[in-house]
């Protein structure tokens, strides 16, 4: 068995499968729910294309295969289980444009393990991998309960839902019960500079704005935007965090919301100037036109490029706060998708082959667990990023980034 020191994946950049039918697997995301003491159900959310269109379930099941191995940890040869999954309409469905695969694995008698899933195209050597750390013995709400919408029979993978959207919280066995919900109306700050190595002050404790209960298996709506944390047992420290966002999210369309991500490429004076304006929209247009020396087509192109990055960051990295506000989101917006990602249980390293005048630039993110989600990461900051960072920001400001 080939040793896998760290899972190495591509993010956002397409992994193209060359075939006459122009098949491509762009990305795989994953999650799991503990089914019972002996089984865990895994869900793979696959961006799969046939030409420029999302592939159908029937084509996917016909053209792709799935197998998996469970390792005891990253960097080990010890296998805790393995298998092949026969793909058919009983375990493959569609959620929006994504293919969703749901399959059960036998839970090993271990606290944690690393599931390596491999999707390959029939008759070729092309494959795409996904790694997922599973806490087999954990019994918090995020391991037991999924968020389901009317759009799919499978749980959503993301940590956010749009306000007014009906959804259901339930276990795989659909056991009825009462859940406790804590609501926070707090707005979190965006990520700080990657060069700011000043130690953080002690975080202030969040104030709970309200609490209430909901029933499992019943359709509900959260109309108020903000952060909700769902517990089956209030004695537990970790819940199921759900960020309720406006109806257009992950897109940003309101002028006051469009202003916020500009913190990554603007001075404080520029931000304050826009905030003081009577009309946000005109002030924003003036900001971009001024940066581009009055070149309106270049300004429009830069706006599209910047906010498409913001939207994708929201899709990929939203945790207990919007994706663009996270450390990963900041790096992604300014530098784009990494050329390589190396992942271990509690760390990710993003590598950029060439940025500014530097080669093989690495950004390390450490997992920081909290009471809301277990996949939030913080950047290890270095003053040495300065000669890389500022030229890229300047490229945004003069319109040379597309």
C-alpha positions, 0 to 999 in steps of 0.5 A, spaced: 500 500 500 502 506 498 504 511 504 500 517 504 504 522 508 498 528 507 492 528 503 494 533 497 488 536 493 487 541 488 482 546 490 477 550 485 482 549 479 479 544 475 481 536 475 479 535 468 478 528 465 480 528 458 474 524 454 470 524 448 464 527 452 468 532 455 467 530 462 470 533 468 470 533 476 472 540 478 471 539 486 469 534 492 466 536 498 464 532 504 461 531 511 459 525 515 453 523 520 454 518 525 448 513 524 449 508 530 455 505 534 457 501 528 456 505 522 457 512 519 454 515 513 458 519 508 456 524 503 460 527 498 458 533 494 461 533 487 462 538 482 461 534 475 461 537 468 459 534 462 462 539 457 459 546 460 453 543 463 452 539 470 452 532 469 446 527 470 445 522 475 444 517 470 451 519 466 454 519 473 453 512 475 454 510 468 461 513 468 464 513 475 466 509 480 467 510 487 472 506 492 475 508 499 480 506 504 480 508 512 486 510 515 488 511 522 491 517 521 494 522 516 501 519 514 500 512 516 499 505 513 494 502 518 488 501 514 482 501 518 477 499 513 476 499 505 471 498 500 468 499 493 461 503 493 456 501 487 453 507 484 446 507 482 440 511 483 439 509 491 445 512 493 446 518 488 442 524 487 442 531 485 442 538 490 442 544 485 448 543 480 452 538 485 452 530 485 451 528 492 453 521 494 451 518 500 454 511 503 455 507 509 461 505 512 463 500 518 465 504 524 472 502 526 473 501 534 477 508 534 476 515 536 478 518 529 480 516 522 481 519 516 477 517 510 480 517 503 475 517 497 477 516 490 472 517 484 475 515 478 472 515 471 471 508 468 476 505 463 481 511 464 486 512 470 483 519 471 481 520 479 480 525 484 481 524 491 477 527 497 480 526 505 475 527 511 477 526 518 471 522 522 470 522 529 467 516 530 466 516 537 463 523 538 456 525 539 455 532 539 450 535 535 454 536 528 456 529 528 448 526 529 444 531 526 443 534 519 440 540 516 435 538 510 432 542 505 426 541 500 431 541 495 434 534 497 434 528 500 441 529 503 443 534 508 446 540 506 454 540 506 455 548 508 454 551 514 449 557 512 442 557 510 438 563 507 433 567 511 426 564 510 428 558 507 424 552 510 429 546 513 428 540 517 433 538 523 434 530 523 438 524 525 439 519 520 434 514 524 429 520 524 428 519 532 424 525 534 426 529 539 427 537 542 433 541 540 435 547 544 437 553 540 442 559 542 441 565 537 447 570 536 446 577 533 453 578 533 457 581 527 464 578 526 470 582 524 474 580 517 480 577 517 486 581 519 493 582 515 497 576 514 503 580 516 500 582 523 503 578 528 501 581 534 498 576 539 491 577 539 487 580 545 483 575 549 476 574 545 470 577 549 465 572 550 459 572 545 452 574 548 446 570 547 441 574 544 435 569 545 434 562 546 428 557 544 427 550 542 425 546 536 423 539 534 426 535 530 423 532 523 419 538 523 419 544 517 422 550 520 424 557 518 429 562 521 427 569 518 432 573 522 439 573 520 445 571 525 448 565 528 444 560 531 447 554 535 443 548 536 444 543 541 441 536 543 444 537 550 445 543 553 451 540 557 455 539 551 460 544 549 460 543 541 453 544 537 451 545 530 452 552 528 448 555 522 449 562 519 443 565 517 444 570 511 440 574 506 437 571 500 442 573 495 448 570 499 453 567 497 453 573 492 453 580 495 449 585 492 447 591 497 452 597 496 453 597 504 455 589 503 459 590 497 464 595 501 466 591 507 471 586 503 474 592 500 478 592 507 483 587 504 485 592 498 483 599 501 486 604 506 482 606 512 481 613 509 478 610 503 473 606 506 471 612 511 470 616 505 465 611 502 462 610 509 461 618 509 458 618 502 450 620 502 449 615 496 454 608 497 453 606 490 455 612 487 461 612 492 463 605 490 463 607 483 467 613 484 472 608 488 473 603 483 473 609 477 479 613 481 483 606 482 483 605 474 484 612 472 477 613 469 477 607 465 470 604 466 471 598 462 477 596 466 473 598 473 467 593 471 472 588 469 476 588 476 469 589 480 467 582 476 473 579 478 474 581 485 466 580 487 466 573 484 472 571 488 468 574 494 462 569 492 466 563 491 470 564 498 463 565 501 461 558 498 467 555 500 469 557 507 463 560 511 464 557 518 461 561 524 462 567 519 461 569 512 467 566 508 470 572 505 471 574 513 475 568 514 483 567 514 482 562 508 477 567 505 482 573 505 488 569 502 483 566 497 480 573 495 487 576 494 491 571 491 486 566 488 486 559 489 492 555 491 496 551 486 497 545 491 493 544 498 497 539 503 492 537 509 493 533 515 488 532 521 489 539 524 492 543 519 492 545 511 498 548 507 496 552 501 502 553 496 502 558 490 507 556 485 508 564 483 506 570 486 509 577 485 517 576 485 516 569 490 516 562 488 513 556 492 509 561 497 506 557 503 500 559 507 499 555 513 492 554 517 491 551 523 484 548 525 481 552 531 475 548 534 470 552 537 462 551 540 459 552 533 463 548 527 469 544 527 472 546 521 474 553 522 482 555 520 486 560 522 492 563 519 499 563 521 502 570 520 509 572 518 511 579 517 515 576 511 509 576 507 509 583 506 513 583 499 509 578 497 502 581 499 503 588 497 504 587 490 498 583 489 494 588 492 497 593 488 495 589 482 488 589 484 488 597 485 491 598 478 486 593 474 492 588 472 488 582 476 483 578 471 
